[in-house]
Amino acid sequence: MSLLPLQGVVLAGGRSSRMGRDKARISLGGRTLVERALANLAQVCQHCVIAGGDPALAAYGRVLPDQQPGLGPLAGILVALQASPLPWNLVLAVDMPQVPVALLQQLAQQALRSSAIAVVARVGGAVQPLCAAYRTEARAGLQQGIEAGERRVIAAAQQAGPVEYLDLPSQSAEWFLNLNTPEDLDALPEPERE
């Protein structure tokens, strides 16, 4: 399958305080979380970057450091949009290792047909703004949201323009489980753990 004209963005800027160590470099199935996320995005996108990460993550790919530290994932998305050479950006949080490539492909294809500012995965009404595609043009609107004090990604995106959703069946919810604690890591199915 040919790659699509999107920039893949791994969001890896969190402090990992509840995990007690850098989540991006946790190993699952022989690969770090950042390697897994980059590999999955690279099956869909023409170009991939790591947003908001520790400079040590440069061993895995191009790192775009936070320009506005402490603002969470919204700042990581914004820095990626500001650096993007492509019209769309497919975003995936580093701590969502169960998101399948097929879903990333669906999001990308829907985005390329859409006139919305963002296409976001949604399961049973639960919006997943860290598994979504954002139009590069959204950067000005997201920056205005940050300047107005907004920190929620979906709220800032909705202020930037229309948001479209990719609705998924309820059994897909497990794809979006975040690895925030050692207990979350232990709860993964055996094949995922190392």
Secondary structure, DSSP 8 states (H G I E B T S, - for coil): ---EEEEEEEE-----TTTTS-GGG-EETTEEHHHHHHHHHHTTEEEEEEES--GGGGGTS-EE--SSTTSTHHHHHHHHHHH-SSSEEEEEETT-TT--HHHHHHHHHHHHH--SSEEEEEETTEEEEEEEEEEGGGHHHHHHHHHTT---HHHHHHHHS-EEEEEE-GGGGGGG----SHHHHHTS-GGG--
